[in-house]
């Protein structure tokens, strides 16, 4: 299904068609606020600027700025709370898993906090765990890293 609607550019005032879903919605000039001409000018100007920071997944044990370090059990509990709030629907992000030579599977999934100090923040916690519990589950969070040096800034992404 395609969703397109007429919008007015917030910079020049020209009317244009914005496509929010369907084929073409990911086009670089398709924007909910700017017409294609203004968005093109913005894209061209931004392309000249170097990217200073990038995200990197880091185990929560290595992030000194976290008030509390969530465990895999905390993440499972948050997932159960989200399922209950959503009427029994699963609402977690999953990544392709890994399969070992002996058939064990590493599941990689993410969840946002449902309670505790992070409940009001959009941080996604990623959990990596083996189906046969060969290693303890690892909980990670994205931090910002200085692209030129690879050094973390201490801020969450």
C-alpha positions in Angstrom: 0.0 0.0 0.0 1.3 3.4 -0.9 0.6 6.5 1.2 1.1 9.9 -0.5 -0.2 13.3 0.4 0.1 16.9 -0.5 2.4 19.0 1.7 3.7 22.5 1.8 7.4 23.1 2.0 8.4 24.7 5.4 11.2 26.7 3.7 9.9 28.0 0.3 6.1 27.4 0.7 5.7 25.4 -2.5 3.2 22.5 -2.6 4.6 19.1 -3.3 3.7 15.4 -2.8 5.2 13.5 0.1 5.2 9.7 -0.1 5.3 8.2 3.5 5.2 4.6 2.4 5.4 2.3 -0.6 7.8 2.3 -3.5 9.8 5.5 -3.6 9.3 6.5 0.0 13.1 6.0 0.7 14.1 8.4 -2.1 16.7 11.0 -0.9 14.5 13.9 -2.0 11.3 12.6 -0.4 10.9 14.5 2.9 7.9 15.3 5.1 9.0 19.0 5.6 10.8 20.1 2.5 10.0 20.0 -1.2 12.4 18.1 -3.5 14.3 21.3 -4.5 14.9 22.4 -1.0 15.7 18.9 0.2 18.2 18.5 -2.6 20.0 21.7 -1.6 20.1 20.5 2.0 21.5 17.1 1.0 24.1 18.7 -1.2 25.2 21.0 1.6 25.3 18.3 4.3 27.3 15.9 2.0 30.2 18.3 2.3 30.4 18.0 6.1 32.4 15.2 7.7 30.6 12.8 10.0 32.1 13.3 13.5 30.4 10.5 15.6 29.1 7.0 14.9 27.2 4.4 16.9 28.9 1.3 18.3 27.4 -1.6 20.3 29.3 -2.0 23.6 28.6 -4.4 26.5 26.9 -2.5 29.3 29.7 -3.5 31.7 32.0 -1.2 29.7 29.8 1.9 29.8 30.7 4.0 32.9 27.9 6.5 32.4 25.1 4.0 33.0 23.3 4.5 36.3 22.4 0.8 36.5 23.7 -2.0 34.3 20.7 -4.0 33.0 21.1 -7.8 32.9 19.6 -10.3 30.4 17.0 -11.1 33.1 16.0 -7.4 33.2 15.6 -7.4 29.4 13.5 -10.6 29.5 11.3 -9.0 32.1 10.9 -5.8 30.1 10.0 -7.9 27.0 7.3 -9.7 29.0 5.9 -6.3 30.2 5.8 -5.0 26.6 4.0 -8.2 25.4 1.4 -7.8 28.2 0.9 -4.1 27.4 0.5 -4.9 23.7 -2.2 -7.5 24.1 0.1 -10.5 23.7 1.9 -9.3 20.6 5.7 -9.6 20.4 7.4 -6.3 19.9 11.1 -6.7 19.9 13.8 -6.2 17.3 15.6 -9.3 16.2 18.9 -9.7 14.3 20.1 -12.7 12.3 21.3 -15.3 14.7 24.4 -17.4 14.6 24.5 -21.2 14.3 27.5 -23.1 15.7 28.9 -26.3 14.2 27.2 -28.4 16.9 23.7 -26.9 16.1 23.4 -24.4 19.0 21.8 -21.1 18.0 22.8 -17.6 19.2 19.7 -15.4 19.4 20.3 -11.6 19.2 17.3 -9.4 20.1 16.7 -6.0 21.5 14.2 -4.3 23.8 13.6 -0.9 25.4 13.3 -0.5 29.1 9.8 -0.9 30.6 10.7 0.2 34.1 13.6 1.4 36.2 15.9 4.4 35.4 15.7 3.9 31.6 11.9 3.6 31.1 11.5 7.1 29.7 14.5 6.9 27.3 14.5 5.3 23.8 17.7 3.4 24.4 17.6 -0.1 22.8 19.4 -2.8 24.8 20.6 -5.7 22.7 20.9 -9.2 24.2 23.0 -12.0 22.7 22.4 -15.5 24.2 23.1 -19.1 23.2 20.3 -21.6 23.1 22.3 -24.1 25.1 23.6 -21.5 27.6 27.3 -22.3 26.8 28.2 -18.7 27.6 26.5 -16.1 29.8 24.1 -13.7 27.9 25.7 -10.4 26.9 23.7 -7.1 27.1 24.9 -4.3 24.9 23.8 -0.7 24.3 24.9 1.8 21.6 27.3 4.5 22.5 28.6 7.4 20.5 32.2 7.0 19.3 34.5 9.7 17.7 34.8 8.4 14.2 38.4 9.6 13.6 39.8 8.0 16.8 37.3 5.2 17.7 37.2 6.5 21.3 33.8 6.5 23.0 32.5 9.9 24.2 30.6 8.4 27.2 27.2 9.3 25.8 24.6 6.8 24.8 23.5 6.9 21.1 
